[in-house]
Each structure stands twice: as C-alpha cells, then as structure tokens.
Amino acid sequence: MFRTASIMFMLFAALACTEAPLEQTEAIRGLRTFQVKDQTQSMERRYPSVIQPHNETRLAFEVDGQLQDIKLVEGQAVGLGDVLLKLDPSTFELHVQEAEANVAQSTAAHRNASASFVRQSELWDKRVISRSVFDDAEAAVDTAFAQRQQANKKLDIAKDSLAKTELRAPFAGIITNVDVDSFATVSAGQRTLTLYAENALETSFTVPSSVINFLSVGQVVRVVVSDLTSAEYSGRITELGTRASEISAFPIVVVLDDAPERIKAGMSAEVFIDVALPDSGEGFMIPVTCFAFKKIKQLKADGTGVPVFVYDPSTATVHERKVDVIGIRENGVIVQAGLQAGDLVASAGVSYLRDGQHVQLLDSQLLDTL
C-alpha cells in the first residue's frame, strides 16, 4: 500500500515538471496623442485676463464748497452732460452779483471819463485849457477803460466758478463709486465719484519677451468672455508696453470692438492672439510634452533629428520618427520637417515608449490642442 502511493506521487511530480511554463503577456499601455494640424505661419496663444473699463475717470470739483443732497447710486447710468453732484451756490451767486455791480460801476466811470475827455479835447483845440488838463482827461479815460475790462474779467471768473458748482458727466457711462456724503464739505480736486464708459471696455495682460516683438498696435485678436458661456468677441491691440512690468513680462492692452451691454467690468476673459512663427518658414505646432524629458537639451541645442513617437492606427503601435525643430515658444514646439498633417503624436508618457510598441488609445481621450 505504501509502495503504491509513493509511485503515484512520483508520477504526478514528473508530469508537472514536463508542463510548459505559462507565457507572460505584456501589458498594453494606454496612449494620449496630439493630432498634427495643417501647417501655418503663426500660432495662437491665449492669455487670461479681466474685463475693465477703457475710459474710467475720477471726477472732482474745481472749487471748494458744501455738497447738496446726493441722489446718485453706484451702478446708475448717466448721459453726457448730466448733473451728477451740486455744491451750495449761495456764496458763488453773491460773488456774481458783486462782480456785476463792479462792472456797472466801471462802465459808468468809463462813460463819464470819455465824455469829459471829449469836452476837454474841444477846449484844448481852442487853447482854452492847458496841456496838462487835457493829458489828465486822456489818462482818466485810459484808467476807466482798464478798470472796466478788469471788472468784466472778474465777472466772467465769478460766473465760471458758479457754473463749476455743478459736476457734470464728461461722457455717457456708469457710476462705479461715490466717495462723498450729502452735505459734506469738499475741496477742489478731491475725488467725489468714479465714472466709466459702459460700451468702451478693455482687457490688459502681459506677454513674454519672445512674443512682444511679433505683435503690433491695431492687430485684431479674439476675446472669449468666460462668464457669458464663452461668448466670443473681437478686439484690437491699442497699447504695447516698451518696458517690462516684471522680468520679461510686457504689458498689453486690448480694446473690445462694439462690446454689448451684457459684458460688465470685472468679468473673466481669455485673449487669443495669432503670433507669427520665426522667419525660418512654416511649421507644425506640437506640445513640448511630445518629447522625452531627456531630449529637452537637444531641442534647445540644434533641434535636428529629435525623436517623437507617431501612432499607427492600422497596427495599434507607435513608431519612432525623427523631426527637425526650428523653435520653441513657451509650451509649444515648432516642427519644420518629419511630420505631416493628421499624424497622431504621443503626447504623454513618451519616456516609457519604444519603437514598435503596442498601445491603446484612451477611449475618453480628447485630442490635445495648444
């Protein structure tokens, strides 16, 4: 019995040793790709920003005085020439009345001096009076005339000061801030409120030194307002900074063309600008992530024969391909040779790929875009 059991155990052990080992199957890596687009002489760059008023003015009185009751509210729309705030005009009206009285008095004095001069001239012609009396009459006319002119100028100043007790809107717009209270005393030049033109909006941002020289004043750009379900509008570059506000960051101002009323200051936006490629010609733009990290130095050196991996849908494999790079622009690489429009270039995990490797496109993948 014991002998029979031993023989059976040895038989099963021998059979187990003769079985072929199980083959280890290679795990198929998921692949994310970038689809190469048609060649172009420019690339589109995007810059986040915030919508701001293009014409924003802080208004102040030009004279001192006490405010009357303020009826303005923030967000109120006003028209060109509308009275926004008023000062108590009593003192200024009194100054106008005094100036008018001085004008009347100086006018009468000039009229009397002129009449006296006419009489003295007739007597002088007959040599009835002395030359000194005639000269005194002539001087009196000149003095009276000068005093009349001075009185008229003071009247103009008084009337102008009275008019300045009303603060009027220099353009149609929206009140954003009211910085004073009713019946408060304000000084000339003290800020009282802020007004901005509702339909004149702009956005400002900075671009790197590699981009600033390819832009120009008047260049048309796209502005996408995120707060309005990505509504898109056109704009124009109106200002290009000649001095960096930060290290290698130059300020840009874009004014929106015919901005609709639903766009409000403070909304978030993205500005899309076409930036010309280098003078070396057309090229394809692909993300820098299409290159293995260890090849970045080669990109910056000569850029010739840098490898990428292109997906072959017929065999579900990737194949190494050499490309020539003519420029690097932020997170984009400009490829002049080695790729064609429509190629699917591996854009993630490139360092772990090898030529001929089987891969699987991710089902939920959306093709990367620059």
C-alpha positions as CSV (number, residue, x, y, z in Angstrom):
1,M,0.0,0.0,0.0
2,F,2.7,2.5,0.9
3,R,4.7,1.5,-2.1
4,T,1.8,2.1,-4.5
5,A,1.2,5.6,-3.0
6,S,4.8,6.5,-3.5
7,I,4.8,5.5,-7.1
8,M,1.7,7.6,-7.8
9,F,3.3,10.7,-6.2
10,M,6.4,10.4,-8.3
11,L,4.3,10.0,-11.4
12,F,2.3,13.2,-10.8
13,A,5.6,15.1,-10.0
14,A,7.1,14.0,-13.3
15,L,4.1,15.2,-15.2
16,A,4.1,18.5,-13.5
17,C,7.8,19.1,-14.4
18,T,7.1,18.4,-18.1
19,E,4.3,21.1,-18.5
20,A,5.4,24.2,-20.5
21,P,5.7,27.4,-18.4
22,L,2.9,30.0,-18.9
23,E,3.8,32.8,-21.2
24,Q,3.9,36.3,-19.6
25,T,1.8,38.7,-21.7
26,E,2.9,42.4,-22.0
27,A,0.5,45.0,-20.6
28,I,-0.7,47.3,-23.3
29,R,-0.1,50.9,-22.4
30,G,-2.9,53.5,-22.8
31,L,-1.8,56.3,-25.1
32,R,-2.8,60.0,-25.3
33,T,-1.9,61.8,-28.6
34,F,-1.8,65.1,-30.2
35,Q,-3.2,65.4,-33.8
36,V,-0.9,67.4,-36.1
37,K,-2.8,70.2,-37.8
38,D,-2.2,72.0,-41.1
39,Q,1.0,73.9,-41.5
40,T,0.8,77.6,-40.5
41,Q,2.9,80.7,-40.3
42,S,1.5,81.6,-36.9
43,M,0.4,80.1,-33.7
44,E,-2.4,81.1,-31.4
45,R,-1.6,81.9,-27.9
46,R,-4.1,82.5,-25.1
47,Y,-3.8,84.9,-22.1
48,P,-6.2,85.1,-19.1
49,S,-7.4,88.5,-18.1
50,V,-10.3,90.5,-16.7
51,I,-12.6,92.9,-18.5
52,Q,-12.0,96.5,-17.3
53,P,-13.4,99.9,-18.4
54,H,-11.5,101.6,-21.2
55,N,-12.5,105.1,-20.2
56,E,-12.6,105.4,-16.4
57,T,-12.5,108.9,-14.9
58,R,-12.3,110.0,-11.3
59,L,-14.3,113.2,-11.1
60,A,-13.7,116.2,-8.7
61,F,-15.0,119.7,-8.3
62,E,-12.7,122.6,-9.3
63,V,-13.9,124.8,-6.4
64,D,-14.4,124.4,-2.7
65,G,-17.9,124.2,-1.3
66,Q,-20.6,122.2,0.6
67,L,-22.4,119.4,-1.2
68,Q,-26.1,119.4,-1.6
69,D,-28.2,116.2,-1.2
70,I,-26.7,113.3,-3.2
71,K,-29.1,111.3,-5.2
72,L,-26.7,109.1,-7.2
73,V,-26.3,105.4,-6.6
74,E,-23.5,103.1,-7.7
75,G,-24.3,101.4,-11.0
76,Q,-26.5,104.2,-12.2
77,A,-26.3,105.0,-15.9
78,V,-25.9,108.7,-16.7
79,G,-25.8,110.6,-20.0
80,L,-23.3,113.2,-21.4
81,G,-23.7,116.5,-19.6
82,D,-26.0,115.2,-16.8
83,V,-25.6,116.9,-13.5
84,L,-24.1,114.4,-11.1
85,L,-23.4,116.5,-7.9
86,K,-24.1,120.1,-6.8
87,L,-22.4,122.4,-4.3
88,D,-24.3,125.1,-2.4
89,P,-24.3,128.0,-4.9
90,S,-25.2,130.8,-2.4
91,T,-21.7,132.2,-1.9
92,F,-20.9,131.9,-5.6
93,E,-24.1,133.7,-6.6
94,L,-23.2,136.5,-4.3
95,H,-19.8,136.8,-5.9
96,V,-21.5,137.1,-9.3
97,Q,-23.8,139.9,-8.0
98,E,-20.8,141.8,-6.6
99,A,-18.9,141.4,-9.9
100,E,-21.9,142.6,-11.9
101,A,-22.1,145.7,-9.7
102,N,-18.5,146.4,-10.3
103,V,-19.0,146.1,-14.0
104,A,-21.9,148.6,-13.9
105,Q,-19.8,151.0,-11.8
106,S,-16.7,150.8,-14.0
107,T,-18.9,151.1,-17.1
108,A,-20.4,154.3,-15.8
109,A,-17.0,155.7,-14.8
110,H,-15.6,154.9,-18.3
111,R,-18.6,156.6,-19.9
112,N,-18.1,159.7,-17.8
113,A,-14.4,159.8,-18.4
114,S,-15.0,159.5,-22.1
115,A,-17.5,162.4,-22.1
116,S,-15.1,164.6,-20.1
117,F,-12.3,163.8,-22.5
118,V,-14.4,164.9,-25.5
119,R,-15.1,168.3,-23.8
120,Q,-11.5,168.8,-22.8
121,S,-10.4,168.0,-26.3
122,E,-12.7,170.7,-27.7
123,L,-11.3,173.2,-25.2
124,W,-7.7,172.2,-25.9
125,D,-8.3,172.7,-29.6
126,K,-9.3,176.3,-28.8
127,R,-6.4,176.5,-26.4
128,V,-8.7,177.5,-23.6
129,I,-7.2,174.9,-21.2
130,S,-3.6,173.9,-20.5
131,R,-1.9,170.8,-21.9
132,S,-1.8,169.2,-18.5
133,V,-5.5,169.4,-18.1
134,F,-6.0,167.7,-21.5
135,D,-3.5,165.0,-20.6
136,D,-5.2,164.3,-17.3
137,A,-8.5,163.8,-19.1
138,E,-7.0,161.4,-21.6
139,A,-5.3,159.4,-18.7
140,A,-8.7,159.2,-16.9
141,V,-10.2,157.6,-20.0
142,D,-7.5,155.0,-20.2
143,T,-7.8,154.3,-16.5
144,A,-11.5,153.9,-16.6
145,F,-11.3,151.6,-19.6
146,A,-8.8,149.4,-17.9
147,Q,-10.9,149.2,-14.8
148,R,-13.9,148.3,-16.9
149,Q,-12.0,145.4,-18.6
150,Q,-10.8,144.1,-15.2
151,A,-14.4,144.2,-13.8
152,N,-15.7,142.2,-16.8
153,K,-13.0,139.6,-16.3
154,K,-13.8,139.2,-12.7
155,L,-17.5,138.8,-13.7
156,D,-16.5,136.0,-16.1
157,I,-14.5,134.3,-13.3
158,A,-17.4,134.6,-10.9
159,K,-19.8,133.1,-13.4
160,D,-17.4,130.3,-14.3
161,S,-17.0,129.5,-10.6
162,L,-20.8,129.4,-10.2
163,A,-21.1,127.0,-13.1
164,K,-18.4,124.8,-11.5
165,T,-20.7,124.2,-8.5
166,E,-22.4,121.6,-10.8
167,L,-20.4,118.5,-11.6
168,R,-21.5,117.2,-15.0
169,A,-20.7,113.9,-16.7
170,P,-18.0,114.3,-19.3
171,F,-19.4,111.3,-21.2
172,A,-22.2,108.8,-21.0
173,G,-21.4,106.0,-18.6
174,I,-21.9,104.1,-15.4
175,I,-21.3,105.4,-11.8
176,T,-18.9,102.9,-10.1
177,N,-18.0,104.7,-6.8
178,V,-19.4,107.6,-4.8
179,D,-16.8,108.7,-2.4
180,V,-18.6,111.6,-0.6
181,D,-21.7,112.0,1.5
182,S,-24.5,114.5,1.3
183,F,-23.8,118.0,2.7
184,A,-20.1,117.2,3.3
185,T,-17.6,120.0,2.6
186,V,-15.2,119.1,-0.3
187,S,-12.1,120.7,-1.5
188,A,-11.1,121.5,-5.1
189,G,-9.5,118.4,-6.6
190,Q,-10.9,116.0,-4.0
191,R,-12.2,112.8,-5.7
192,T,-16.0,112.6,-5.4
193,L,-17.0,109.7,-7.7
194,T,-15.8,107.4,-10.5
195,L,-17.4,107.2,-13.9
196,Y,-16.7,104.7,-16.7
197,A,-18.0,104.4,-20.3
198,E,-20.1,101.3,-20.4
199,N,-19.6,100.3,-24.0
200,A,-15.9,101.0,-24.1
201,L,-14.2,98.0,-22.4
202,E,-10.7,96.7,-22.4
203,T,-8.5,93.9,-21.1
204,S,-4.9,94.1,-20.1
205,F,-2.3,91.3,-19.5
206,T,1.4,90.6,-20.0
207,V,3.2,88.6,-22.7
208,P,6.8,87.3,-22.6
209,S,9.7,88.9,-24.5
210,S,9.6,86.0,-27.1
211,V,6.1,87.3,-28.1
212,I,6.1,91.1,-27.8
213,N,8.1,91.7,-30.9
214,F,5.7,89.8,-33.1
215,L,2.7,91.9,-32.1
216,S,1.6,95.3,-33.4
217,V,-0.8,98.1,-32.5
218,G,-4.1,97.6,-34.3
219,Q,-3.8,93.8,-34.6
220,V,-7.1,92.0,-34.4
221,V,-7.5,89.4,-31.6
222,R,-10.2,87.2,-30.2
223,V,-11.7,87.8,-26.7
224,V,-13.6,85.0,-25.1
225,V,-15.7,86.1,-22.0
226,S,-15.9,83.1,-19.7
227,D,-18.7,84.5,-17.6
228,L,-21.0,84.6,-20.7
229,T,-20.8,80.9,-21.6
230,S,-17.6,81.5,-23.5
231,A,-19.1,84.2,-25.7
232,E,-16.5,85.4,-28.3
233,Y,-15.9,89.0,-29.4
234,S,-13.2,90.8,-31.5
235,G,-10.8,93.3,-30.1
236,R,-7.7,95.3,-31.1
237,I,-4.4,95.8,-29.5
238,T,-4.2,99.5,-28.6
239,E,-1.1,99.6,-26.4
240,L,2.2,97.6,-26.5
241,G,4.5,98.1,-23.5
242,T,8.0,99.1,-24.3
243,R,9.2,98.4,-20.8
244,A,8.6,95.1,-18.9
245,S,6.3,95.5,-15.8
246,E,8.0,92.4,-14.4
247,I,11.0,90.3,-15.5
248,S,10.5,89.6,-19.2
249,A,6.7,90.4,-18.9
250,F,5.5,93.2,-21.2
251,P,2.0,94.8,-20.7
252,I,-0.6,94.7,-23.5
253,V,-3.9,96.5,-23.7
254,V,-6.8,95.2,-25.9
255,V,-9.9,97.2,-26.5
256,L,-13.1,95.3,-27.4
257,D,-14.9,96.3,-30.6
258,D,-18.6,97.2,-30.1
259,A,-18.9,95.5,-26.7
260,P,-22.5,94.6,-25.9
261,E,-24.2,95.8,-22.8
262,R,-24.2,92.4,-21.2
263,I,-20.4,92.5,-20.8
264,K,-19.6,94.0,-17.5
265,A,-16.4,95.2,-16.0
266,G,-14.9,92.5,-13.7
267,M,-15.8,89.5,-15.9
268,S,-13.1,87.0,-16.6
269,A,-11.9,86.6,-20.2
270,E,-9.2,84.9,-22.3
271,V,-7.5,86.8,-25.2
272,F,-6.4,84.7,-28.2
273,I,-3.6,86.2,-30.3
274,D,-2.0,84.9,-33.5
275,V,1.7,85.1,-33.1
276,A,3.9,84.9,-36.2
277,L,6.4,82.0,-36.3
278,P,10.1,82.6,-36.8
279,D,11.4,83.8,-40.2
280,S,12.6,80.2,-41.0
281,G,9.2,79.5,-42.5
282,E,6.1,77.5,-41.9
283,G,5.9,74.7,-39.4
284,F,3.7,72.5,-37.3
285,M,3.0,73.3,-33.7
286,I,3.1,70.4,-31.2
287,P,3.2,70.4,-27.4
288,V,6.5,70.1,-25.7
289,T,5.2,67.0,-23.9
290,C,5.5,65.1,-27.2
291,F,9.3,64.9,-26.5
292,A,11.0,62.8,-23.9
293,F,12.3,64.8,-21.0
294,K,15.9,63.7,-21.7
295,K,15.6,65.2,-25.2
296,I,14.9,68.8,-24.0
297,K,18.6,69.8,-24.1
298,Q,18.7,68.6,-27.7
299,L,15.7,70.7,-28.5
300,K,17.4,73.8,-27.2
301,A,20.8,72.9,-28.9
302,D,20.4,72.2,-32.6
303,G,16.9,70.7,-32.8
304,T,17.9,68.3,-35.6
305,G,16.7,64.7,-35.6
306,V,14.8,64.8,-32.3
307,P,12.7,61.7,-31.8
308,V,9.0,61.6,-31.3
309,F,6.5,58.6,-31.4
310,V,3.8,58.5,-34.0
311,Y,0.8,56.3,-33.6
312,D,-0.1,53.8,-36.4
313,P,-3.8,53.0,-36.2
314,S,-3.6,50.1,-38.6
315,T,-1.3,48.1,-36.2
316,A,-2.1,49.9,-33.0
317,T,1.6,50.6,-32.5
318,V,3.9,53.6,-32.1
319,H,7.0,54.2,-34.2
320,E,9.9,56.5,-33.5
321,R,10.3,59.3,-36.0
322,K,13.0,61.9,-36.2
323,V,11.8,65.6,-36.6
324,D,13.6,68.9,-37.1
325,V,12.7,71.6,-34.6
326,I,13.1,75.3,-35.6
327,G,11.8,77.0,-32.5
328,I,10.4,76.7,-29.0
329,R,7.6,79.0,-27.9
330,E,6.5,78.6,-24.2
331,N,4.7,75.2,-24.1
332,G,4.8,74.8,-27.9
333,V,7.5,73.4,-30.3
334,I,7.7,74.3,-33.9
335,V,8.5,71.3,-36.1
336,Q,9.6,72.0,-39.7
337,A,10.3,68.5,-41.0
338,G,9.4,64.9,-40.1
339,L,5.6,65.3,-39.6
340,Q,2.5,65.5,-41.7
341,A,-0.9,67.0,-41.1
342,G,-3.1,64.4,-39.4
343,D,-0.3,62.5,-37.7
344,L,-1.1,61.3,-34.1
345,V,1.9,62.1,-32.0
346,A,2.2,60.6,-28.5
347,S,1.9,63.5,-26.0
348,A,2.2,61.8,-22.6
349,G,4.5,59.2,-21.1
350,V,6.8,59.5,-24.1
351,S,9.9,58.5,-22.0
352,Y,8.3,55.0,-21.5
353,L,7.6,54.2,-25.1
354,R,9.7,52.2,-27.6
355,D,9.7,51.7,-31.3
356,G,7.0,49.2,-32.4
357,Q,5.3,49.0,-29.0
358,H,1.6,48.1,-28.9
359,V,-0.6,50.7,-27.4
360,Q,-4.3,51.5,-27.0
361,L,-5.8,54.9,-27.5
362,L,-7.7,56.1,-24.4
363,D,-11.4,55.8,-25.2
364,S,-12.2,59.1,-23.4
365,Q,-9.3,60.9,-24.9
366,L,-9.8,64.4,-26.4
367,L,-7.1,65.3,-28.8
368,D,-4.7,67.7,-27.1
369,T,-4.6,71.3,-28.5
370,L,-2.2,74.0,-28.0
